[in-house]
Amino acid sequence: MTPKKLIIIGAVKLAVLVVVFGVVYSMYGCNTVRGVGQDIQKAGEKVGGAIERAGNK
């Protein structure tokens, strides 16, 4: 493999690791399945608000 491919593979592995830790951390912070649903809903609202603000510019 070329060094460039190794760097890309390493970056992908790091990204997956960060996502996994993020999911685990968010579930730990919620304590319940209901809490996870509420957190996902709040995140969706924030994303939706950001999209609306970007569209109004």
Backbone bond lengths (Angstrom), bond angles and torsions (degrees), N, CA, C in turn:
res aa  C-N    CA-C-N  psi(-1)  N-CA   C-N-CA  omega(-1)  CA-C   N-CA-C  phi
1 M - - - 1.453 - - 1.528 109.67 -
2 T 1.293 113.38 150.18 1.453 118.29 177.88 1.524 109.34 -82.96
3 P 1.317 115.98 157.03 1.477 118.85 178.95 1.531 112.59 -58.36
4 K 1.334 117.19 -33.22 1.462 120.29 -179.70 1.532 110.59 -64.18
5 K 1.351 116.86 -42.21 1.461 120.02 178.83 1.525 110.82 -65.82
6 L 1.317 117.21 -37.55 1.462 120.44 178.51 1.518 111.37 -64.02
7 I 1.319 116.50 -38.49 1.465 120.76 177.97 1.521 110.38 -65.23
8 I 1.328 116.93 -42.37 1.462 121.18 179.61 1.522 110.33 -64.31
9 I 1.338 116.74 -44.68 1.461 120.25 178.91 1.532 110.48 -61.58
10 G 1.327 116.64 -41.89 1.463 120.40 178.01 1.522 111.98 -62.79
11 A 1.331 116.33 -40.19 1.462 120.62 179.61 1.525 111.00 -65.94
12 V 1.328 116.85 -39.30 1.464 120.66 179.08 1.526 109.67 -65.98
13 K 1.331 116.69 -43.47 1.466 120.18 178.64 1.528 110.51 -61.44
14 L 1.309 117.00 -41.76 1.461 120.66 178.83 1.523 110.95 -63.99
15 A 1.333 117.32 -42.24 1.462 121.07 179.51 1.524 110.72 -62.63
16 V 1.327 117.07 -42.95 1.467 120.49 178.93 1.526 109.81 -63.56
17 L 1.311 116.87 -41.61 1.459 121.08 179.38 1.526 111.18 -62.18
18 V 1.314 117.02 -42.78 1.467 121.24 179.08 1.534 110.48 -63.21
19 V 1.326 116.93 -42.55 1.464 120.50 179.39 1.526 110.49 -63.98
20 V 1.331 116.62 -44.06 1.472 120.23 179.83 1.528 110.43 -61.19
21 F 1.336 117.24 -46.37 1.456 119.68 178.56 1.526 111.18 -63.20
22 G 1.322 117.42 -37.13 1.454 120.90 178.15 1.513 112.25 -63.07
23 V 1.321 116.72 -42.89 1.458 121.08 179.05 1.524 110.15 -65.20
24 V 1.328 116.13 -46.44 1.466 119.92 -179.98 1.529 110.35 -61.77
25 Y 1.326 116.78 -44.27 1.464 120.93 -179.41 1.529 111.13 -63.39
26 S 1.339 116.19 -42.35 1.465 118.55 -179.16 1.523 110.98 -67.04
27 M 1.326 117.11 -36.53 1.462 119.47 177.45 1.521 110.81 -68.57
28 Y 1.306 117.31 -35.81 1.463 121.42 178.23 1.529 110.00 -65.55
29 G 1.319 116.20 -38.55 1.455 120.73 -179.05 1.522 113.00 -72.18
30 C 1.305 117.17 -23.49 1.463 120.89 -177.76 1.521 112.70 -83.84
31 N 1.304 116.70 -37.88 1.459 124.64 -179.49 1.520 114.72 75.00
32 T 1.318 119.33 -23.01 1.457 120.72 -179.43 1.515 110.18 -140.26
33 V 1.316 115.73 162.10 1.464 120.51 176.17 1.525 109.86 -64.28
34 R 1.313 116.58 -37.58 1.466 120.29 177.53 1.527 110.09 -61.39
35 G 1.319 115.79 -41.40 1.460 120.19 178.20 1.518 112.33 -62.85
36 V 1.337 116.58 -37.50 1.465 120.44 177.32 1.519 109.01 -62.02
37 G 1.323 116.86 -44.72 1.464 120.49 178.97 1.517 112.08 -60.61
38 Q 1.315 116.16 -41.12 1.469 119.91 178.87 1.522 111.16 -65.98
39 D 1.339 116.88 -40.37 1.456 120.19 179.06 1.523 111.11 -65.14
40 I 1.331 116.49 -40.72 1.466 120.08 178.67 1.522 109.99 -65.31
41 Q 1.308 116.65 -39.18 1.460 120.43 178.48 1.532 110.60 -63.55
42 K 1.326 116.96 -45.06 1.466 120.35 178.88 1.525 111.12 -62.29
43 A 1.321 116.48 -40.59 1.467 119.89 178.52 1.523 110.27 -63.35
44 G 1.334 116.76 -40.84 1.462 120.54 177.50 1.516 112.09 -63.03
45 E 1.321 116.48 -38.95 1.463 120.19 177.88 1.524 111.15 -64.43
46 K 1.333 116.40 -40.55 1.471 120.20 178.89 1.522 110.70 -64.41
47 V 1.328 116.40 -43.21 1.464 120.28 179.59 1.519 109.74 -64.84
48 G 1.329 116.80 -43.39 1.460 120.61 178.99 1.521 111.61 -61.23
49 G 1.325 116.58 -41.48 1.462 120.59 177.91 1.520 111.83 -64.06
50 A 1.316 116.19 -39.83 1.471 119.99 179.26 1.529 110.27 -66.08
51 I 1.331 116.82 -38.63 1.453 120.34 178.98 1.522 110.20 -66.19
52 E 1.321 117.23 -41.53 1.474 120.98 178.69 1.530 110.58 -62.89
53 R 1.351 116.42 -44.32 1.462 119.23 179.85 1.522 110.79 -64.39
54 A 1.306 118.01 -37.74 1.461 121.11 179.48 1.523 110.49 -67.97
55 G 1.343 116.37 -35.19 1.457 120.24 -179.90 1.522 112.79 -73.05
56 N 1.334 117.73 -23.98 1.464 121.97 -178.52 1.515 112.99 -83.26
57 K 1.312 117.46 -6.68 1.467 119.38 -178.31 1.503 111.74 -80.05
